[in-house]
Amino acid sequence: MTRFSLSVLSAVFFVAGCAGHFHREEAGRGHIYLKDSRASVIHFVSSLDGFEPHRIEKTGSKTWQITLPKTGEFRYFYLVDGKIHLPECPYREMDDFGSYNCLYKPDP
């Protein structure tokens, strides 16, 4: 393998290993997860309460979770160590500042 190939492969693993994002619903509650092994503090910020940041719990070596009452659609993003983080999400919507928010759509 060439030095260039190793650099590209390392970069791919670095990005892939840093963060992942998913949710699940059960018993009237929504669980939202963010995987990030390098973060020290993560806040969840959503339109549910006027975009107030809420510190979320680390539930494993790299998994962070917030549990919310099951509700309708809302917009959200994360603050990871004080910086805005928008993960890959199936639904996105442009915000009023020229950026994007994830759009949460509950399971039917």
N, C-alpha and C positions, 0 to 999 in steps of 0.2 A: 504494500500500500504506500502511496506517495504521501509526502508531508501535507500537501494540499488536501488530499482525501481524508486524512486523519483530522485535519482542522475542521473541515465541513462536517464530518461525522460527529465530532465533539460538540460543535455548535448545535446540531440537531438534537442530540441527547440533552444538552443543557436546556434548550428551550422546551422540549417535550417533558422534561422532568421537573420543571419549575412549577407549572400551574396547570390544573385541569378544573373543570367546573361541571356540576350536575345537580339535579334536584330529584326528590321523590316525595310523594304525598301518601299520607295514611291517617286514618282516624281524625279527619277534620283539621289536620295540620300539614304544613309544608316544610320540608327540610331542605335547606339549600347548602351545598358543600362547595368549598374551594380547596383544591390541593395546591399547596405551596410549601416546600420544605425549607425555603430560605427566609420566610417572613418572620418578623418578631411580633408585630401587632397588625391585626386586620380589623377594619371597620366595614360594616354593611350599611349602605346608604340607599334609601328608597323613597319613592313618592308616597308611601303609606302614611308617613308622618311629616311631610314637608322636607324631606331629604336631610333628616337629622342622622348623624353617624352613630352607629351602635357597635361597640366592640364585640367581636364574636369569639367563640371558644375554640381552642385547639383540641381536637378529639383524638389525635394520633400523632405520629411523628411528622406528618405533613398534611393532615386533613383538618380543615376548619369548618365549623358548622353553625348555622343559625336556624332556629325553629320558629315558625310564625303560624298564627291561626290561618287556616285555609281561607283565602279571600279571592277576589277577582283579580283581574289584570293589574299590574303595577310596573313601574320603571325602577331600575336599580343599577348600582355599580359598587365597586369596592375601593377602599383606601388601604393600600398595602404599604406599611411603614411610611404613612403620610403622603403617598403618591397615588393618584387616581389609576385604577386598574379596571379595564373592561375586558373580561374574558371572552373567548369565543362563545357566542350564545345563539340559539336558533332564531331568535327574534330580536331585532334591534330597531331603535327609533332615534331619529335626530333630536337633540335637545335644543333649547333656546340659545345655546352658546356656540353652535357650530360643531359640536362633538356628538357622541352617541351615548345612549343608555341601553342596557339590556332590557328587554320587555318580557316580564313573566306572564305566561298564560297558563292557568291551572288546567290540570287534566280534566277532561269532560266527565 
